[in-house]
Amino acid sequence: MRHSARAALCVALAASALPAAGQTLRVAVSSPVTSIDPHYHNLAPNISLSTQIFDRLIEMDEHAHLVPGLAASWKLVAPDTWELKLRDARFQNGNEFVPDDVVFTMDRIPKVPNSPSNFAAYTKPVTSTEIVDPHTIRLHTKGVFPLLPVYLAQFFIINRKTDEGMATEDFNSGRAAIGTGAFRFVSFKPGDRVELERNDAYWGPKPVWEKVSYRFITNDASRTAALLANDVDFIDFVPTEDLEKLRKDPKVKLWESLGLRLIFLGLDHSRDAASPFVTGPNGEKLDKNPLKDRRVRLALSHAINRAAIVDRVMEGAAVPSGQYLPPGVYSYTPEIKPPPYEPEQAKKLLAEAGYPKGFRIALHGPNDRYVNDAKIIQAIGQMWTRIGVQTEVDPLPWSSYVGQANKQAFSAFLFGWGTGTAEASDPLIAQNATFDPAKGRGASNRGRYSNPELDKLIDEALATTDDAAREKILQKAQQLAFDDVALIPLHIQKNIWATRAGFTYVPTVGEDLQLVNVKPVK
């Protein structure tokens, strides 16, 4: 009897540890949001939260393929005109979703005051809007713009009746934070958490969870500890140092996918004369910038053992890469392989370029933005030093680092780029196109790389409506940029989430959370 009672008790305890539909989902994320306003800041943590409350016209599935959102369908009806059929949906306060909400949203996005990084690049191609009927809207562009559906999958729709005249502060208070999404906003405590509740009138599949507690736990160890202590059910950005332990823990389940974020090194292309953090081998001032020489850039790339960084620093949570995108994604280029680790070849290239004794350089990077960012630059600094490029590594807090990088203050520097559009024109335009604010080109080209041939290929791709033909152009453009070592690619991060064992999740190539896909085990 004692054995039977004990067995029954174990079964009961196990059942009680499992989640039940209708209860609260407890989430811990690695980065706090800067606002509830879905148009204020084009930042991954903000986008993840907005995904729960608001909807886009077009969404992306777990493989980054376009799928219907608030637009049930879309088609090109003229070379410069896209027509969208809008679904029946309502905002969380009962207001009907209508075409004028699309007009209002696209007009508001570039006008949000004090936005540190807005979504205007995605609305800029639309020159005018035309409401055809209560469920149809046409978006006109200046000439052919085949990527508009991809751009429409990058921003969230809000309600004119609710939000006209509202400021970012009104979203943060909840007064204006009313979308068409699966969860309703309840409260926001900056730096601590956001509370959500189920939108029972949601037009899509009804969420399992009645409430969501969305906590910000920035410390990696604390986030993992909260999961193991059953204080939370779901965490993002699982720390790499915890992966081995969590894989062996039966109380935890990991959900992984290869993501869309490339980690890379930018280089100073902006100066022909001396670069600020490069000197001769004995510290003497140089009269020209070695980084302008392709052979030097190639040498620095061949000096990096990407496999070792992925294995020892990233602990398997990444894959070496020679380009922006992973296999299987539109415009991935099979011919571009991760640059090989060839330290002897690197030394020869330095000698050919006129630096047989190498030179000195400082390698900058953040210490709190990307997974193991400070450790990555430390490892690269040692590898460069082995080929004669004596490297001083200087990791900085993101808050001070990014501002200096934006002013071309560094010679060599680490960054990451998550390709939210899941195709190569996005990073090519942002990172490699010649800097031109009027055209919206090179906004993140902090090294100021410029190649007229590459710019022409980008223009050609953006004017090509045939997807297969455009893909070939984008592949050619990537080949050109990486052959010229416009930047030095390192690896593509894996997206890794963890849940308690009683949950399932659908991992995505994108980083934003899809909490409607967190469900209890049936």
C-alpha positions in Angstrom: 0.0 0.0 0.0 2.8 2.4 0.9 4.3 1.8 -2.6 1.0 2.4 -4.3 0.4 5.6 -2.3 3.8 6.9 -3.0 3.3 6.2 -6.8 0.0 7.9 -6.8 1.5 10.9 -5.0 4.3 11.1 -7.6 1.8 11.1 -10.4 -0.3 13.8 -8.7 2.8 16.0 -8.2 3.9 15.5 -11.7 0.5 16.5 -13.0 0.4 19.6 -10.8 3.7 20.7 -12.2 2.3 20.8 -15.7 0.7 24.0 -17.0 -3.1 24.2 -17.4 -4.9 26.1 -20.2 -6.2 29.4 -19.0 -3.6 30.1 -16.4 -0.7 32.6 -16.5 2.3 32.1 -18.8 5.4 33.5 -17.0 8.0 34.7 -19.4 11.5 36.1 -18.7 13.3 38.0 -21.5 16.9 39.2 -21.6 16.4 42.8 -22.6 13.9 45.4 -21.4 11.8 47.4 -23.8 12.3 51.1 -24.3 8.6 51.8 -25.0 5.2 50.2 -25.6 4.8 52.4 -28.7 5.2 50.0 -31.6 6.7 52.8 -33.8 9.0 54.4 -31.4 12.2 52.3 -31.6 13.1 49.7 -34.2 14.7 47.4 -31.6 14.4 43.7 -31.2 13.1 43.6 -27.6 10.5 46.2 -28.5 9.4 44.3 -31.6 9.1 41.1 -29.5 6.7 42.7 -27.1 4.8 44.5 -29.9 4.2 41.2 -31.6 2.0 40.1 -28.7 -0.2 43.3 -28.7 -0.3 44.4 -32.3 -0.4 42.9 -35.8 1.3 43.6 -39.1 -0.4 43.7 -42.5 1.7 40.7 -43.5 3.4 38.3 -41.1 6.3 35.9 -41.4 6.1 32.2 -40.3 8.7 30.3 -38.4 10.7 29.9 -41.7 10.5 33.6 -42.5 8.0 33.0 -45.4 5.4 35.7 -45.9 1.9 34.7 -44.6 -1.3 36.7 -44.3 -1.7 39.0 -41.3 -4.3 41.8 -41.3 -4.0 41.6 -45.1 -5.6 38.4 -46.2 -4.0 38.7 -49.6 -1.9 41.0 -51.7 -1.0 41.3 -55.4 0.7 43.6 -57.9 -2.0 45.1 -60.0 0.3 47.5 -61.9 4.0 48.0 -62.0 3.8 50.6 -59.3 0.7 49.5 -57.4 0.1 46.8 -54.8 -3.5 45.9 -53.8 -4.2 44.5 -50.4 -7.5 42.8 -49.3 -8.0 43.3 -45.6 -9.5 40.8 -43.3 -12.4 41.4 -40.8 -10.7 42.2 -37.5 -11.3 44.5 -34.5 -9.1 46.3 -32.2 -9.0 45.3 -28.6 -11.4 48.1 -27.6 -14.0 46.9 -30.2 -13.1 49.4 -33.0 -13.3 47.9 -36.5 -10.1 47.6 -38.4 -10.5 49.6 -41.7 -8.2 50.7 -44.6 -7.9 54.2 -43.1 -6.0 52.6 -40.1 -3.3 51.6 -42.6 -3.2 55.1 -44.0 -2.9 56.6 -40.5 -0.2 54.1 -39.4 2.0 54.8 -42.5 1.7 58.5 -42.0 2.5 58.4 -38.3 5.6 56.1 -38.5 8.1 58.7 -39.8 6.8 61.4 -37.5 7.2 59.8 -34.0 9.0 62.4 -32.0 12.5 61.6 -30.5 12.5 58.2 -32.1 16.1 56.8 -31.8 15.5 54.4 -34.7 12.2 54.4 -36.5 10.5 52.2 -39.1 10.4 54.9 -41.8 12.6 53.0 -44.2 9.7 50.5 -44.6 7.0 53.1 -45.4 9.2 55.3 -47.6 8.7 53.4 -50.8 4.9 54.1 -50.7 4.3 57.5 -52.4 0.5 57.5 -52.0 -2.4 55.4 -50.7 -5.8 54.7 -52.3 -8.8 53.3 -50.4 -10.8 51.3 -52.9 -13.6 49.9 -50.6 -14.0 49.0 -46.9 -11.8 45.9 -47.4 -9.4 47.0 -50.1 -6.4 49.4 -50.2 -3.9 50.2 -52.9 -0.3 51.3 -52.2 1.4 53.2 -54.9 5.2 53.3 -55.3 7.6 55.4 -57.4 8.2 52.8 -60.2 8.5 49.1 -59.6 9.1 48.1 -56.0 8.8 44.3 -55.7 9.9 44.1 -52.1 6.9 46.0 -50.7 5.2 42.9 -49.2 8.4 42.2 -47.3 8.5 45.8 -46.0 4.8 45.5 -44.9 5.9 42.7 -42.7 8.1 45.0 -40.6 5.7 47.4 -38.9 2.6 47.2 -36.7 -0.9 48.7 -37.5 -2.6 50.9 -35.0 -6.1 52.5 -34.9 -6.7 56.1 -36.0 -9.9 56.5 -33.8 -7.9 55.5 -30.7 -4.4 56.8 -31.4 -4.7 60.0 -33.4 -3.0 62.7 -31.4 -1.5 60.2 -28.9 2.1 60.4 -27.9 4.6 57.7 -27.0 3.8 58.4 -23.3 0.2 57.5 -24.0 1.3 54.0 -25.2 3.5 53.5 -22.1 0.6 54.4 -19.8 -1.7 51.9 -21.7 -4.1 54.6 -22.9 -3.1 54.1 -26.5 -1.7 50.6 -26.4 -4.6 49.0 -28.2 -3.9 46.7 -31.1 -5.5 43.8 -32.9 -3.1 41.2 -31.5 -3.5 38.0 -29.4 -2.9 39.7 -26.1 -4.1 43.0 -24.5 -1.9 45.4 -22.6 -2.6 45.6 -18.9 0.3 47.4 -17.3 4.0 48.4 -17.8 6.6 48.8 -15.1 9.8 50.0 -16.9 12.8 47.8 -16.2 10.7 45.2 -14.5 7.7 43.7 -16.4 4.7 44.1 -18.7 1.4 42.4 -17.8 -0.8 41.1 -20.6 -4.2 39.3 -20.8 -5.8 37.3 -23.6 -7.7 39.0 -26.3 -10.8 36.8 -26.5 -11.9 38.6 -29.7 -8.6 37.9 -31.5 -9.2 37.2 -35.2 -6.6 34.4 -35.3 -6.2 31.2 -33.2 -7.2 31.9 -29.6 -4.2 32.0 -27.3 -4.1 29.2 -24.6 -3.0 31.6 -21.8 -5.4 33.8 -20.0 -2.6 36.1 -18.8 1.1 36.7 -19.5 3.6 38.0 -17.1 6.4 39.4 -19.3 9.4 40.0 -17.0 12.8 41.6 -17.9 15.7 39.6 -16.3 18.8 40.9 -18.0 21.3 38.8 -15.9 21.9 35.5 -17.7 22.5 33.5 -14.6 19.4 34.9 -12.9 17.3 34.1 -16.0 18.3 30.5 -16.0 17.9 30.2 -12.3 14.4 31.6 -12.5 13.5 28.8 -15.0 15.1 26.1 -12.9 13.4 27.4 -9.7 10.0 27.3 -11.5 9.6 31.1 -11.1 9.1 31.4 -14.9 8.0 29.0 -17.7 9.9 30.4 -20.7 13.1 32.3 -21.3 14.8 33.7 -24.4 18.5 33.9 -25.3 19.6 30.9 -23.2 23.1 31.6 -22.0 25.7 29.5 -23.8 27.4 28.5 -20.6 24.2 26.9 -19.4 23.4 24.9 -22.5 25.2 21.7 -21.6 23.6 21.6 -18.1 20.1 22.4 -19.5 20.3 19.8 -22.2 20.7 17.1 -19.5 17.9 18.4 -17.2 14.7 16.5 -17.7 12.7 19.4 -16.2 13.7 21.7 -19.1 13.2 21.7 -22.9 15.3 23.6 -25.3 13.9 25.0 -28.6 16.5 25.9 -31.2 16.7 27.3 -34.8 19.5 28.8 -36.9 18.7 32.5 -36.8 19.1 35.5 -39.2 21.7 37.5 -37.2 25.2 37.7 -38.6 28.0 38.7 -36.2 30.8 40.5 -38.1 33.7 42.9 -37.9 33.4 46.3 -39.5 36.5 48.0 -40.8 37.5 51.7 -41.4 37.1 52.3 -45.1 36.5 56.1 -44.6 40.1 57.2 -44.4 42.8 57.0 -46.9 45.3 58.5 -44.4 46.0 57.2 -41.0 43.1 55.4 -39.2 42.7 56.4 -35.5 43.5 53.1 -33.9 46.2 51.7 -36.3 49.9 52.4 -36.0 53.1 50.7 -37.2 54.6 47.7 -35.4 56.5 49.9 -33.0 53.7 52.3 -32.4 54.8 54.8 -35.1 52.3 56.8 -37.0 51.4 55.5 -40.5 50.8 57.8 -43.5 48.1 55.6 -44.9 45.3 53.4 -43.7 46.2 49.7 -44.1 42.5 48.7 -44.0 41.9 50.3 -47.4 44.0 47.5 -48.9 42.0 44.4 -49.7 45.0 42.1 -49.1 45.1 43.4 -45.5 41.4 42.9 -45.0 41.7 39.4 -46.4 44.6 38.7 -44.1 42.6 39.7 -41.1 39.8 37.5 -42.2 42.0 34.4 -42.8 43.6 34.9 -39.4 40.3 34.1 -37.7 39.5 30.5 -36.7 35.7 30.7 -36.9 35.2 27.1 -36.0 37.1 27.5 -32.8 35.0 30.6 -31.8 31.8 28.7 -32.5 33.0 25.7 -30.5 34.8 27.3 -27.6 33.3 30.8 -27.2 29.8 30.2 -28.5 29.7 26.6 -27.2 27.9 25.5 -30.4 25.2 28.2 -30.3 26.2 29.5 -33.8 27.6 28.4 -37.2 30.5 29.9 -39.1 29.4 32.0 -42.0 30.7 33.9 -44.9 27.5 35.8 -45.7 24.4 37.4 -44.2 22.0 34.6 -44.4 21.8 30.9 -43.5 21.0 28.1 -46.0 17.4 27.8 -47.1 16.6 31.5 -46.9 15.9 33.5 -50.1 19.0 35.0 -51.6 21.4 32.7 -49.6 24.4 32.3 -51.9 25.7 28.7 -51.9 29.0 29.7 -53.6 30.0 31.9 -50.5 31.7 29.7 -47.9 33.0 30.7 -44.5 36.5 32.1 -45.1 39.1 29.4 -44.2 41.4 29.7 -41.3 44.8 30.2 -43.0 47.2 32.0 -40.7 50.3 31.4 -42.9 48.4 32.8 -45.9 47.4 35.8 -43.8 51.1 36.5 -43.1 51.9 36.3 -46.8 49.1 38.7 -47.7 50.4 41.2 -45.1 53.9 41.0 -46.5 52.5 41.5 -50.1 50.6 44.6 -48.9 53.8 46.1 -47.5 53.4 45.0 -43.8 55.9 42.1 -43.4 56.2 43.0 -39.6 52.5 43.6 -39.3 51.1 46.7 -37.4 49.2 47.6 -34.3 45.4 47.9 -34.1 42.7 48.3 -31.5 39.6 46.1 -31.8 36.5 47.6 -30.3 33.2 46.0 -29.5 30.3 46.0 -27.0 30.3 43.9 -23.9 26.6 43.7 -23.3 24.7 43.6 -26.6 25.4 40.3 -28.5 25.9 36.8 -27.2 29.4 36.6 -25.8 30.4 39.7 -27.6 33.4 40.7 -25.4 34.7 37.1 -25.4 34.5 37.0 -29.2 36.7 40.1 -29.7 39.2 38.8 -27.1 39.6 35.6 -29.1 40.0 37.5 -32.3 42.6 39.8 -30.7 44.7 36.8 -29.9 44.4 35.4 -33.4 45.4 38.6 -35.0 48.3 39.0 -32.7 49.6 35.6 -33.8 50.0 36.8 -37.4 51.8 39.9 -36.4 48.9 42.3 -36.0 49.4 43.3 -32.4 45.8 43.8 -31.2 44.5 45.7 -28.2 41.0 44.7 -27.3 38.6 47.3 -25.9 35.1 46.1 -25.0 32.7 48.9 -24.1 29.1 49.2 -22.8 26.7 49.3 -25.7 25.3 52.7 -24.6 28.7 54.4 -25.2 30.0 52.1 -27.9 27.2 52.5 -30.5 27.4 56.3 -30.4 31.1 56.3 -31.1 30.8 53.7 -33.8 28.1 55.8 -35.5 30.7 58.7 -35.7 33.3 56.5 -37.4 35.5 56.6 -34.3 36.9 53.1 -34.6 39.3 51.3 -36.9 38.0 47.7 -36.4 34.8 46.9 -34.5 32.2 44.2 -33.8 28.6 44.4 -34.7 25.6 42.2 -35.5 22.8 42.4 -38.1 19.5 40.6 -37.8 18.0 40.5 -41.3 14.3 41.0 -40.4 13.2 40.9 -44.0 14.8 37.5 -44.5 16.5 38.5 -47.8 19.8 40.1 -48.7 18.8 43.5 -49.9 18.1 44.6 -46.3 21.7 44.1 -45.0 23.3 45.1 -48.3 21.4 48.5 -48.3 22.1 49.1 -44.6 25.6 47.8 -44.2 27.3 48.0 -47.6 25.6 50.5 -49.8 27.3 53.9 -50.2 26.2 56.1 -47.3 23.5 58.4 -48.6 20.8 59.6 -46.1 18.7 61.1 -48.9 18.3 57.7 -50.5 18.0 55.8 -47.2 21.2 53.9 -48.0 24.1 52.9 -45.8 22.4 53.9 -42.6 24.4 51.3 -40.6 27.5 51.4 -42.9 29.7 52.6 -40.0 32.9 51.8 -41.9 31.7 53.9 -44.9 32.5 51.2 -47.4 31.6 52.3 -50.9 31.5 50.4 -54.2 29.6 51.9 -57.2 29.3 48.5 -58.8 27.6 47.1 -55.7 25.3 50.2 -55.6 24.2 49.5 -59.2 23.4 45.8 -58.4 21.3 46.9 -55.4 19.4 49.3 -57.6 18.9 46.6 -60.2 17.6 44.1 -57.6 15.1 46.6 -56.2 13.7 47.2 -59.7 13.3 43.5 -60.6 9.9 42.0 -60.1 10.7 38.4 -61.0 11.7 36.7 -57.7 14.1 34.2 -59.3 15.9 36.9 -61.3 16.1 39.2 -58.3 17.6 36.5 -56.2 20.4 36.0 -58.7 21.2 39.7 -58.6 21.2 39.7 -54.8 23.5 36.7 -54.8 25.9 38.4 -57.2 25.8 41.5 -55.0 26.7 39.5 -51.9 29.5 37.7 -53.8 30.9 41.1 -54.7 30.7 42.6 -51.2 32.2 39.6 -49.5 34.9 39.0 -52.1 36.0 42.6 -51.5 35.9 42.1 -47.7 33.5 45.0 -47.2 33.3 43.6 -43.7 34.5 40.4 -42.1 31.7 37.8 -41.4 32.1 35.6 -38.4 29.1 33.5 -37.6 25.3 33.3 -37.6 23.8 33.0 -34.1 21.4 30.2 -33.2 18.1 31.3 -31.6 17.7 29.2 -28.4 14.7 29.4 -26.1 14.0 27.2 -23.0 10.8 26.2 -21.4 9.8 24.0 -18.6 9.2 20.4 -19.7 5.5 20.7 -19.7 5.5 23.1 -22.6 5.9 23.1 -26.4 7.2 26.0 -28.6 7.7 26.5 -32.3 11.2 27.9 -32.8 11.6 30.6 -35.5 14.5 31.9 -37.6 13.5 35.4 -36.3 14.3 36.5 -32.8 10.9 38.0 -31.8 8.8 35.9 -29.5 5.6 34.2 -30.7 3.9 33.6 -27.4 0.7 32.2 -29.1 3.0 29.3 -30.0 3.8 28.5 -26.3 1.4 25.7 -25.3 1.1 23.1 -22.7 1.9 19.5 -23.6 -1.3 17.7 -24.5 
